[in-house]
């Protein structure tokens, strides 16, 4: 008989299969762990956009999490988009009750277009209740800007001078990414992986830890317009690697290698920004 490290994905369902729970479970299988799910919402979406969202009832979400932990306790947890305060509170309560470890949180708050995806109240609850439980959070540049403003009361002071008291926060350079990640990590007490895929650099990411440690992860920008689910995939791969006993830096490095391979496979499905090939290693 054999076993696999079990990992729980707490995220929404993507009917088109490229992001959310579907991307989480595909990534976990490809990374050699046993994926389990607690679904926060049902979505009707495809590569062109989201048509509708129906949030899970908090009691049902709590039951899903409890059922998993009581039978197959996960050694890592990935949390994706959660849009309501009530669901965030539910997740936090259940993770504390079950002493969850290796929590990787992808704070999905801002679309690539810059539009907010969850309310200010929900963002506040996310930072207050879930950030303290996280081993690492994985914001993209727009999300990092929001978190930096929250952490500094809109009065951020960074070495690069990119932010000013009388202007919205904006990240322009690698130095800005590093300074922002450091400020957020110190404020919230969790490691922060600032992802540089929003035209800041060639997909280089920076990990800022609460003790001031900084680690850069170099990446190569892949010329592929089909990037649906990249954030979900990266965070799930990190959680999977942590579950296998890797250090945080190794888990991130290997997760980036996996994501790069999925993009380089050049899968082309759908009329919009399509999904990646999560099973590229086995083709």
C-alpha positions in Angstrom: 0.0 0.0 0.0 1.1 3.6 -0.7 0.2 7.1 0.3 0.4 10.6 -1.0 0.7 13.9 0.8 -2.9 15.3 1.0 -3.5 18.9 0.1 -6.8 20.9 0.4 -7.8 23.5 -2.1 -10.4 26.0 -0.9 -11.5 27.9 -3.9 -14.3 28.5 -6.4 -15.3 26.2 -9.3 -14.5 27.3 -12.8 -16.9 25.7 -15.3 -14.4 26.1 -18.1 -11.7 24.1 -16.3 -8.8 26.5 -16.5 -8.7 28.2 -13.1 -10.2 27.8 -9.6 -10.8 24.3 -8.2 -10.2 22.6 -11.6 -6.8 24.2 -12.0 -6.0 23.5 -8.3 -6.7 19.8 -8.5 -5.0 19.3 -11.9 -1.9 21.0 -10.6 -1.9 19.0 -7.4 -2.1 15.7 -9.3 0.7 16.8 -11.7 2.9 17.8 -8.7 2.5 14.4 -7.0 0.1 15.1 -4.1 -3.5 14.1 -3.4 -5.8 17.0 -4.0 -9.0 17.6 -2.1 -11.6 20.4 -2.4 -13.8 22.8 -0.4 -15.7 24.8 -3.0 -16.4 28.5 -2.1 -18.5 29.4 -5.1 -20.0 28.0 -8.4 -19.2 30.1 -11.4 -20.5 30.1 -14.9 -17.5 31.2 -17.0 -15.4 30.5 -20.0 -12.2 31.9 -21.6 -14.1 35.1 -22.5 -15.3 36.0 -19.0 -17.5 35.3 -16.0 -21.3 35.2 -16.5 -22.5 34.5 -13.0 -21.3 33.5 -9.5 -23.2 31.8 -6.7 -21.4 31.7 -3.4 -21.6 28.6 -1.2 -23.5 28.8 2.0 -21.1 29.3 4.9 -22.5 26.2 6.7 -21.8 24.0 3.7 -18.3 25.4 3.3 -17.6 24.7 7.0 -18.9 21.1 6.5 -16.7 20.6 3.5 -13.6 21.7 5.4 -14.5 19.7 8.5 -15.2 16.6 6.5 -11.8 16.7 4.9 -9.8 17.4 8.0 -11.6 14.8 10.1 -10.8 12.0 7.7 -7.8 12.9 5.5 -6.0 15.8 7.3 -4.2 17.9 4.7 -0.6 18.8 5.3 -1.0 21.9 3.2 -3.9 24.2 2.3 -4.3 26.5 -0.8 -6.9 29.3 -0.6 -8.1 31.0 -3.7 -10.7 33.6 -4.4 -13.3 34.1 -1.6 -15.6 37.1 -2.2 -17.6 37.4 1.0 -16.8 38.3 4.6 -18.9 35.4 5.9 -17.0 32.8 3.9 -13.7 34.3 4.9 -14.7 34.1 8.6 -15.8 30.5 8.1 -12.5 29.5 6.5 -10.5 31.2 9.2 -12.5 29.6 12.0 -12.2 26.1 10.6 -8.5 26.3 9.8 -7.8 27.5 13.4 -10.0 24.7 14.8 -8.1 22.1 12.8 -4.6 23.6 13.3 -4.0 23.9 9.6 -0.4 24.1 8.4 1.4 25.2 5.2 -1.3 27.6 4.2 -0.8 29.3 0.8 -3.1 32.2 0.1 -3.7 33.7 -3.3 -5.4 37.0 -2.5 -7.5 37.3 -5.6 -8.8 40.9 -5.2 -8.0 42.8 -8.4 -8.5 41.8 -12.0 -5.8 42.4 -14.6 -7.9 45.3 -15.8 -7.6 46.8 -12.3 -11.2 46.2 -11.3 -11.8 45.2 -7.7 -13.3 41.7 -7.4 -14.3 41.7 -3.7 -15.6 44.4 -1.4 -13.5 46.5 1.0 -15.1 44.8 4.0 -14.1 41.4 2.6 -10.5 42.5 1.9 -10.3 43.8 5.5 -11.5 40.5 6.9 -9.1 38.6 4.5 -6.1 40.5 5.9 -7.2 40.4 9.5 -8.3 36.7 9.7 -6.5 34.8 7.0 -3.2 36.5 6.5 -2.0 35.6 10.1 -2.7 32.0 9.3 -0.8 32.0 6.0 2.7 30.7 5.4 2.9 32.8 2.3 0.5 35.0 0.2 1.0 35.4 -3.5 -0.3 38.8 -4.7 0.2 40.1 -8.3 1.2 43.7 -8.8 -2.3 45.3 -8.6 -3.1 43.3 -5.5 0.2 44.2 -3.9 -0.7 47.9 -4.5 -3.9 47.4 -2.6 -2.3 45.6 0.3 0.5 48.1 0.6 -2.0 51.0 0.9 -3.9 49.0 3.5 -0.7 48.1 5.4 0.5 51.7 5.5 -2.7 53.7 5.7 -2.2 55.1 2.2 1.0 56.7 3.4 3.6 54.3 2.3 7.3 55.2 2.4 9.6 53.2 0.2 13.2 53.5 -0.7 12.4 53.9 -4.4 10.2 57.0 -3.9 7.5 55.5 -6.2 4.7 56.3 -3.7 3.6 59.6 -2.4 1.2 60.7 0.3 -1.1 62.5 -2.1 -1.2 59.8 -4.9 -2.4 56.3 -5.3 0.2 53.6 -4.8 1.8 52.4 -8.0 4.6 49.8 -8.5 6.8 50.4 -11.5 10.2 48.7 -10.9 11.7 45.6 -9.3 12.9 47.8 -6.4 9.3 48.9 -5.9 8.2 45.2 -5.8 10.9 44.4 -3.1 10.0 47.4 -1.0 6.3 46.8 -1.2 6.7 43.1 -0.3 8.8 44.0 2.7 6.3 46.5 4.0 3.4 44.1 3.7 5.3 41.1 5.2 6.3 43.2 8.2 2.8 44.5 8.7 0.9 41.3 8.4 3.5 38.8 9.7 3.5 36.4 6.7 5.8 35.9 3.8 4.8 37.7 0.6 5.6 36.5 -2.9 5.1 39.5 -5.2 4.5 38.2 -8.7 6.1 40.3 -11.4 4.0 39.1 -14.4 2.2 42.4 -14.9 4.8 43.9 -17.2 7.2 44.8 -14.4 10.0 42.4 -15.6 10.4 39.1 -17.3 8.2 37.2 -14.9 10.7 37.6 -12.0 9.0 37.3 -8.5 10.3 38.4 -5.1 9.7 36.7 -1.8 9.8 39.1 1.2 9.7 37.5 4.7 8.7 39.1 8.0 12.3 38.9 9.2 13.5 41.0 6.3 14.9 38.2 4.2 14.5 38.9 0.4 14.8 36.2 -2.3 14.4 36.8 -6.0 13.1 34.1 -8.4 14.1 34.6 -12.0 11.6 33.7 -14.7 11.3 33.9 -18.4 8.3 35.5 -19.9 6.6 33.0 -22.2 5.0 34.4 -25.4 1.6 32.8 -24.8 -1.7 34.7 -24.7 -3.4 31.8 -23.0 -2.8 32.5 -19.3 -6.1 31.7 -17.7 -5.5 30.3 -14.2 -1.8 31.1 -13.8 -2.3 32.5 -10.3 -4.3 29.5 -9.2 -1.8 27.1 -10.7 1.3 28.7 -9.1 -0.2 28.9 -5.6 -1.4 25.3 -5.8 2.0 24.1 -7.0 3.6 25.9 -4.0 1.2 24.3 -1.6 1.9 20.9 -3.2 5.6 21.3 -2.9 5.3 22.4 0.8 3.3 19.3 1.4 6.1 17.2 0.1 8.5 18.7 2.7 10.2 21.3 0.6 11.4 24.6 2.1 9.4 27.7 1.1 12.1 28.9 -1.3 12.4 25.5 -3.0 8.6 25.1 -3.2 8.4 28.5 -5.0 11.3 27.8 -7.3 9.9 24.4 -8.4 6.3 25.8 -8.7 7.6 28.5 -11.1 9.3 25.8 -13.2 6.1 23.8 -13.4 4.1 26.9 -14.4 6.6 27.8 -17.1 6.3 24.4 -18.5 2.5 24.6 -18.6 2.7 27.9 -20.5 5.4 26.7 -22.9 3.2 23.7 -23.9 1.2 26.3 -25.9 -2.2 24.8 -25.4 -4.8 26.7 -27.4 -8.4 26.3 -26.4 -11.3 28.8 -26.4 -12.0 32.2 -28.0 -10.4 34.3 -25.2 -7.4 33.9 -22.9 -7.4 30.1 -22.7 -6.1 27.6 -20.2 -2.7 26.0 -19.8 -1.7 22.4 -20.2 -1.4 21.2 -16.6 -0.4 17.7 -17.7 2.5 18.9 -19.9 5.0 16.7 -18.0 3.2 13.6 -19.3 2.8 14.5 -23.0 
